[in-house]
């Protein structure tokens, strides 16, 4: 029995399977640490900018178009670690299945093994795409009314101007991150702004730099002088 287990473990770490096995072990370790430490789904996450309204002749437009395949795969649409966990399992199952029905010999060249791993990984990505497709609605903000945030304050997440920008609006249920533009000025990252309007056609907020902080300071100075 012990020899059989050892042989199976050796098989899981054979060249055609070692990558998928490693990814599954990484995912298992991540979720174990999450349970022990309370990490959330977004502990390892990143924000993908799918904006293609920028000048498509420039680098911004090129980068936006280049990210569209990731959006099609639902990467960034659902939490990154959830997607990656599903992919790791799919990759592992497909690797085991292919290796069972079409095993490689121990003498297989490194190039042959690499090609096997790459195309099996591609199959795993496609399977993950179709498994995660129904999950898109689980993480969609159904009750969001974009116009309800007009007049509220926000903070720029990147430098925001007429062709590119991003803001986050603080909410009790979690910060809302959205695309934003200005009427002409350039607003640095981390600046407090006011949401002026919402553009339905481009799905972006029009913002302007908020001067409420300076106005409050002026009012406080006046009150001090009066006292």
Buried (B, 14 or more C-beta within 10 A) or exposed (E): EEEEEEEEEEBBEBBBBBBBBBBBEEBEEBEEEBEEEEBEBEBEBEEBBBBBBBEEEEEBBEEBEEBEEEEEBBBBBBBBBBBBBBBBBBBBBBBBEBBEEEEBEEEEEEEBBEEBBEEBBEBBBEBBBEBBEEBEEEEEEEEEEBEEBBEBBBBBBBBBBEBBBBBBBEEEEEEBEBBBBBEEEEBEEEBBBBBBBBBEEEEBBBBBBBEEEEEEEEEEEEEEEEE
